[in-house]
Amino acid sequence: MTPRSASADRSIRLESEVAAPNYQPIPVVLQSGRGEWLFDVDGRRYLDLMSAYSAVSHGHAHPRLVKALTDQAAQVAVTSRAYYSTVLGAFMEHLTGLCELSSGKGKALPSSGGAEAVETAIKAARRWGYRVKGIASDRAEIAVARGNFHGRTTTIVGFSTEESYRADFGPFSAGFRHFDFGDIESLKAAINEDTCAVLLEPIQGEAGIVVPPDGFLREVRALCDERRVLMILDEIQSGLGRTGRWFAYQHEGIRPDALILGKALGGGLLPVSCVVGIPEMMDVFEPGSHGSTFGGNPLAAAVGLESLRVIEDEGLVARSAALGAHMLARLQSIASPLIRQVRGRGLWVGVELEPSVSARDVVERLAECGVLTKDTHGTVIRFAPPLTISRDALDWGIDVFADTLRQFETAAAPQAARAPRLAAASASPAKAEQNHAARLMMSAPEHFEVSYRINPWMDPVQWKSSAEQLRRQADRGWNSLKETYQRLGADVQIQSSQAGLPDLVFTANAAVVLDRTVLLARFRHPERRMELTHNRAFFEALQAKGWIDSIVETPEDLHFEGAGDAIWDANRKLMWTGWGQRSSRSMPQVIARMFSVPTVSLELIDPRFYHLDTCLCVLSGGEIVYYPAAFSPESRQVIRDLVADELLIEASAHDAEHLAVNSVCLGDQVVMCHASEELRAQLSKRGYAVHVVPLESFNRSGGSAYCLTLRLDLSSRPEASDPRPLARRGRPQLLKAA
């Protein structure tokens, strides 16, 4: 490593002399940062794979966040909550709207650091226990997990199981019982009649990115309901997109009673934290019972609000899901005898090394090579880059890590080779289930025709000149498509046609269906708006059969054209969404909140490719077939960032103009109306069988196989035996999207 300058040495010496020795910093002296990069006082550049323990999820010095900070600071920064401010209400409204709690929308109590928010949650839980549950005075208990990390106050370290956090800081507060993280039987034994809450991290961060077994959080939720105990999740590190969902609990489809948030909430600029809880829990406070001088100050509220908007506007949750899967797969592929286990979710991964090598030594060597990360518990190296990181930078950092491990292998390999690598604890997205018996919706074509023009493909005059022939051709093509699906094992549900609604046949535009919830379309063009009544009736019939739980209407001030502009990606666990031609630009945020899944927002710029399904197709193995010219340059870059080069299949102009991309993938079978020899060969070499169905009549309306089909059985949680979120089970509902 290049020797440090005298300036760097002075900074290290001064800090060591005047600061209490409660940290052991990596010996680099940082001066500035931008995005995923940090720079030291000598001008050296470092890739930040730590993000200040997830506090810098937006990247360093994000221009929108810096502007929000400086603009608000120039007006008023701190007033205390003795007075109202113009920004706190908007911040709390936005935040509570994102948090799905057991009662629906919650109430928020802002503070500064994360530990302060944890203390707030403890106070709220205890008072709820006394005033609502009826626990005898001073007997309330909280169940906490072994290996937990919730902060550094005396109350919190008092229930830590890490001795170095506790040594000589007692006496500690009573009222906490421990259970083994991931073990529901252990938790059952820890709960008694005096238990008011279970407090846990959905993924244990400081313990080394420890992911619990699939289904554990669902079991905790059910147990808390059974015993009338609050379920409080500390998502200070895991929340706000870090794991590829807004919150880590959403991977299991449950709803907690309270969330503790912090770190990334301050945009990497200042400490902002918050407890969001059900009203029954938060209403136990009254004026004077709790406070925080800096909590909820105008400066923090302005930055906090903008931090949420940046995550939404830049699609950082979906970015974390896609790049996180890539990072996990690459780290798991490193063939090193020093790696014992790789585990994590999203852009949050722990690499556990064999005891024969010091994680601290590896981290210091990485810093010498220009990569910054952090060790924990002696053997684990944490990877938590900014959610804005580029794929190229991420790959470079992983390459440096792999090269660095090789430098340590010679001395350590004889010992390490004796221990087999443990199975990965979680999270690489499995290939979508092959040849799943899909449930599909189609609409009979009796009244299909081209009688108006709402896209460049439609020409009523040409249709009229050969109407009878084209109708017969449409009937044959539609029946051939249905029979192809049935031959592949699909269950096809038929919607009856309606006179005067020729485009009702394009069922992909009726709605998008995920996790047994239907989000109805709201059409841009008047010619199609009457379809809504018939589509709603069809879904209500499915609801009566028990196939659908709830039907949700798109907000009246927005346009949304169903699965045509919302394509579920089962491998990346995200929704690709299109806007610019038919659906409104803000629909990705509505979809993200509705289904609790990350969304990728893509701008469509060519009127011929008016829906996303005409220019992007997701295959079951994770490949994406797309036509680049249909997208804005920024959206093309987003696709390239989130999808590895080897998984991208570029459709030619010829294939796109014959609507070949508008295809349906069922396992390893691809159903389409056209395929050039080149496209067919690309699909074949990836293991897909191609079924070409003649759909030329529907092409005249700008539609093909995908447009004529709507999946009814998609689930964001394929590992669950029952895909329905626990909080949504029960009585069917007709709702309006927020």
Beta strands, then each sheet from edge to edge (+ up, - down):
strand 1: 30-34
strand 2: 37-40
strand 3: 45-48
strand 4: 107-111
strand 5: 141-145
strand 6: 176-179
strand 7: 195-200
strand 8: 230-234
strand 9: 258-261
strand 10: 273-277
strand 11: 339-344
strand 12: 349-353
strand 13: 371-372
strand 14: 374-376
strand 15: 380-383
strand 16: 439-443
strand 17: 491-495
strand 18: 511-514
strand 19: 517-520
strand 20: 550-553
strand 21: 566-569
strand 22: 574-579
strand 23: 599-603
strand 24: 616-618
strand 25: 624-626
strand 26: 648-650
strand 27: 664-666
strand 28: 669-672
strand 29: 689-692
strand 30: 710-711
strand 31: 733-736
sheet 1: 1+ 2- 3+ 13+
sheet 2: 4+ 10- 9+ 8+ 7+ 5+ 6+
sheet 3: 11+ 12- 15+ 14-
sheet 4: 17+ 16+ 30-
sheet 5: 18+ 19- 20- 31-
sheet 6: 21+ 22- 23-
sheet 7: 24+ 25- 26-
sheet 8: 27+ 28- 29-
end
